[in-house]
């Protein structure tokens, strides 16, 4: 069943340009798609390196606006980086990217190409609908492969039980596993431009082509 996603009024008031691109689909998660990695290495990583050279990482389009939004919410973007900036920095430092699974790897592809943070969640582990809001004082969760993460003042996506992810680092609760059958992918935009529409379109294309997504529903909040 399609998940409803809304943006909190508090977030809109502090950053009026916030929008979320949504893709919900069925999938059989695999460990790796070699074709995707070939495409990423030959096409996208070169663009990322060119962007780093031209702008410097914090000023790359859509990373820059995300950092400004973090400041508006009360979070230091140098300490808690938006995930797209963290990915771009890894490439700039020559560290390469983690190989996770076909869905998460395509997330990273979309993020690197667009400059937006991208997160994917298993609707089977989401209780009720979702709200994109600002993390509350003292709020925390167990991060993927990490200890407890302080998410107060971060942009977070939350269900009836609490936050399940953020545009910095997601929680374990709704993470994508190889047993996941349905996925909700969210593209977090803080920019006053049309890049989100483009990212949603090529994001759907990449998910179908490299993660073999089926029955894709796409919309923007």
N, C-alpha and C positions, 0 to 999 in steps of 0.2 A: 504494500500500500504506500502511495506517495506521501512522503513526510512534508509537513508544513514547516516553512522556515520564515521567521519574522525577525526584524531588527528592532531593538529596544529604543524607546523614545529618548532615553538618556544618551545613548550612543549617537543618535541622529543629531541631537542638540549640540553635542561636543564636536562632532565631525559630520557635517551635512552631506558629504559626498559618498558616504559608505554605501556599498551595495554588495550583494552576494550572488555569484553565479552558481546554479545548482544543476547537477547531473545525477539522475538516479537510474540504475540499470541492473540487469542480471549478469552474472559473470562466473566463470570457473577460473579461480586464481591459480596461476602457475608460478614457478620459482623465477623464471627468466625468459625474456624474448630477445634473442640475439639480434634480430632485425632492428628492434627499437634501439638497442645500444649502438649498433652501427650508424643509424640515422643520427642519434644524439651526438656521437663523437665526430661525425663528418660535417654536420650542419649546425647544430645548436651550440656546441662548446666554442666553436670559432666566433660566433656572434657574441657570446658572453664575454670572451676575452677582448673582443673589439669594444664592447660596451664599457668594460673596466678601464680600458685605455682612454676612451673618449670622455667618460663622465667621472671616473673614480666611483667605487662601489656604492657609497651612501647616496650618490646623486643620480644613479641609474633610474630612468623613468619607472614609476610605480613602486620602486623601492623607496625613493625619496618621499613620496606622498604617504606611504605607510609609516615611515619614521616620524613624519610630522603628526600623523594621527596618534601614534603612541605617546608623543609628548603631550598632546591635547588630553589624552585619557589619564595622564599622570605617571607614565612609565618611561624609564630611560632607555631609548632604543639602542644605546651602545652596550648596555648590560643584558637586555632581553631583546635580541634581534628578531625581526620578522624572518620567517623561515626561508623566504626567497633570498634574502640578503646572505643568510648563513650558507646556503647552497652556492651562491655566486662567489662568496669568499673562499670556499673550499677549492673551487676551480682556479681562482686567482692565486691561491697558495700551492697549486699543483698537487693537491691531495686526492683528487678524483672523487667520485660519488659512491655511496654505499649501494650495493645491490640487495634489494629487499624482496619484492615480488612484482609481478607484472602490473598490478594496480598502483602500488606505491611508486614504482619506477616511472610509470606514465605521469603520475602526479608531479614528480620532479622535473620531467620533461616540459610539462605545461608551465610550471613555475619558472624554470630557467628561461623559457622563450618569452614569457609575459612580464616577469618581474613581480607577479602576484604570489602571495602565499596560497597554497593549495592543500586541502586536507580531505582524506577519505575515511568514511565511517561505516560500520556494519549496522544497518537499521535493526537487526535482530537484537542488538544490545543497547538500543536507544528506547527510552521509556517516554512515550508521548511525542509531541512535536518539539521543534527546536527554536531557540531564541539566540540571536547574536547580540551579545551584551558586553558590558565592562565587568571584569572580574571584581568580586566583592572583597572587602577588607578581610584579610586572614584566609582567604580561599586558597585551597591547594588541591593537587591530585597527583597520583602516581604516573609519571611520564613513561613513554615507551623507551625501554632500555635505560631508564634513569630513576633516580630517587624521587622523592616528593618535590614537585615544582610549585613555587609560589606564583599564583596566577592573578593576584589582586592587581587591578588596574590594567591588566592585559585584555585585548579583545578575545572573548571566549564564546564558544558555541555550547549551549546548555539545554538539557532536557528536564523532565520533571524531577530527576534525582540529583541534578547538579551539572557542572561543566564536564564535557566529554572531550573537548579539544580547544585549541587556540591557534591563532595565526603565527605563533612562535613554536609551540611543541605540543603534540597531542597526548591524551591520556591512554592508558592501556585498555580501558573498559570497552571501547567500541573500535579498537584497532582492527585492521584487515589481516586476517589469517588465511591460510590455504584452504580452510574449511568454509570460508565466507561464500555465500551464494548471491547476495544482493549488496549493492554498494551505493552510498550517497557521497558524491564528490562535491566539495564546496570550494569555489574560487573567491577569495576575499579581496575586494577592491576598496581602496580608500581614495581613488583618483577621479578627478572631474574630466574624464575623457571617454572615448568609445572603445578603449582597449579590452574591456571586459567582454563586450559582445564578440570581438574577434577571438579572445581566449576561449570562450564558451564553444565557439564553432570549431576551432582546431582541436580543442580538448575532446570534444565528442568524436571527431575524426580519429585522433590518436587512440582513444579508448577502444573504439571499434576495431581499428587496425592492429594494435599491438597487445591489447588485453582481451580482445574478442568479446567486448561488451555487447549485450543484446537488449532490445526493448528500451532504448535510452529515452528518457524524458528530460528535457532541458528547459530551464526557466531562470529568470533573474528576479531577485527580490530587491 
